[in-house]
């Protein structure tokens, strides 16, 4: 299955982008990166014969991949032109989603900007379920453990240094 995915990815990469990188991902799929367009496409096996999960997303600053914005299951027996059309549609969805949802990157913008939105206030920490905490003092159980450790240490010291004749 990997060989078929790799062949298909190489053909798609040649059709979609002149500059591209094709490599294998951990899950057994194949990724096509278009650094110049800041997008990626992934073909991953689905378990069915001649079917693959096609995902598309964008590349973040620094070259890391953002999570997939759109995905679809495709039939690998379809022609390369059909798959390229599907890829272009997914990439258009990614581009449209990136422009409307997140806007352009903040990289290169000056710090003091008039249209800057204020951060929402953080909510107060919710109380943990269970017993409410009344104080931060050492509990009885902790004192008991400390006394036991001190007792064992005292017995050991007595056995080593407490005998006559040392």
C-alpha positions in Angstrom: 0.0 0.0 0.0 2.9 2.4 0.8 4.3 1.9 -2.7 1.0 2.8 -4.3 0.6 5.9 -2.0 4.2 7.0 -2.8 3.6 6.7 -6.5 0.4 8.6 -6.3 1.9 11.3 -4.1 4.9 11.8 -6.5 2.5 12.2 -9.5 0.2 14.6 -7.5 3.2 16.7 -6.3 4.5 17.1 -9.9 1.0 18.3 -11.0 0.3 20.6 -8.1 3.6 22.3 -7.3 6.9 22.7 -9.1 8.7 22.9 -5.7 7.8 20.2 -3.3 9.1 17.6 -0.9 7.6 14.1 -0.6 8.3 12.1 2.5 6.9 9.3 4.6 5.1 10.0 7.9 5.0 7.9 11.0 1.6 6.3 10.4 2.6 4.9 7.0 1.2 7.7 4.9 2.9 10.1 2.6 3.2 13.9 2.9 3.7 16.4 0.2 5.0 19.8 1.4 4.8 22.9 -0.7 7.1 25.3 1.2 6.6 28.2 -1.2 2.8 28.0 -0.9 3.0 27.1 2.9 0.6 24.1 2.5 0.8 20.4 2.9 -1.1 17.4 1.7 -1.2 13.9 3.3 -2.2 10.6 1.8 -2.7 7.9 4.5 -4.0 4.3 4.2 -7.6 3.7 5.5 -7.6 0.0 5.6 -9.7 -0.4 2.5 -8.3 -1.5 -0.8 -7.4 1.3 -3.1 -8.7 4.0 -0.7 -6.8 6.7 1.1 -7.4 9.5 3.5 -6.5 12.8 1.9 -5.8 15.6 4.3 -4.7 19.2 3.7 -3.3 21.8 6.0 -1.0 24.8 6.2 2.6 25.2 7.3 3.3 27.4 10.2 6.2 29.8 10.8 9.3 27.8 11.3 8.1 24.9 9.0 5.9 23.0 11.4 2.7 21.6 10.1 -0.6 22.8 11.5 -3.4 20.3 12.1 -5.4 19.3 9.0 -8.1 21.8 8.0 -10.0 19.4 5.7 -9.9 15.8 4.8 -11.7 13.4 2.5 -11.5 9.7 1.6 -10.5 9.2 -2.0 -10.3 6.3 -4.4 -6.8 5.7 -5.6 -8.0 4.1 -8.8 -9.3 7.5 -10.0 -7.1 9.3 -12.4 -4.3 11.6 -11.3 -6.2 14.6 -12.8 -9.2 13.8 -10.6 -7.1 13.5 -7.5 -5.3 16.7 -8.3 -8.7 18.5 -8.6 -9.8 17.1 -5.2 -6.4 18.3 -3.8 -6.9 21.8 -5.3 -10.4 22.0 -3.7 -9.0 21.0 -0.3 -6.2 23.4 -0.6 -8.6 26.2 -1.5 -10.7 25.3 1.6 -7.5 25.5 3.7 -6.6 28.9 2.2 -10.1 30.2 2.8 -10.2 28.9 6.3 -6.8 30.4 7.1 -7.7 33.8 5.8 -11.1 34.1 7.6 -10.4 32.2 10.8 -7.0 33.3 11.8 -6.1 36.2 9.6 -2.5 36.8 8.5 0.4 35.9 10.7 1.6 38.4 13.3 5.2 37.9 12.2 6.7 41.2 11.0 4.0 43.4 12.5 4.8 46.3 14.9 4.0 45.7 18.5 1.8 48.8 19.1 -1.2 48.4 16.8 -4.4 50.3 17.1 -6.7 47.3 16.1 -5.2 45.0 18.8 -7.9 43.1 20.7 -7.6 42.7 24.4 -7.0 39.2 25.8 -10.0 37.8 27.5 -9.8 37.6 31.3 -8.7 34.2 32.7 -11.4 32.4 34.6 -10.7 31.7 38.3 -9.5 28.2 39.0 -12.4 25.9 39.7 -12.3 24.1 43.1 -11.3 20.5 42.9 -14.1 18.1 43.6 -13.8 16.3 46.9 -12.7 17.5 50.3 -12.3 21.3 50.5 -8.8 22.5 51.5 -9.0 24.6 54.7 -5.4 25.3 55.3 -1.9 24.7 54.0 -0.4 23.3 57.3 1.2 19.9 57.6 -1.5 17.2 58.2 -1.5 14.5 60.9 -0.5 11.8 58.3 2.6 13.7 57.3 3.7 14.2 60.9 3.2 10.5 61.5 5.4 9.5 58.5 8.1 12.0 59.6 8.1 10.5 63.2 8.3 7.0 61.8 11.3 7.9 59.6 13.0 9.7 62.6 12.4 6.6 64.8 13.9 4.2 62.2 16.9 6.5 61.8 17.3 6.7 65.6 17.2 2.9 66.0 19.8 2.5 63.3 22.1 5.2 64.9 21.7 3.5 68.3 22.6 0.1 66.8 25.7 1.5 65.1 27.0 4.0 67.8 25.1 3.0 71.0 27.0 -0.1 71.9 29.7 0.0 74.5 33.2 -0.7 73.3 33.3 1.5 70.3 
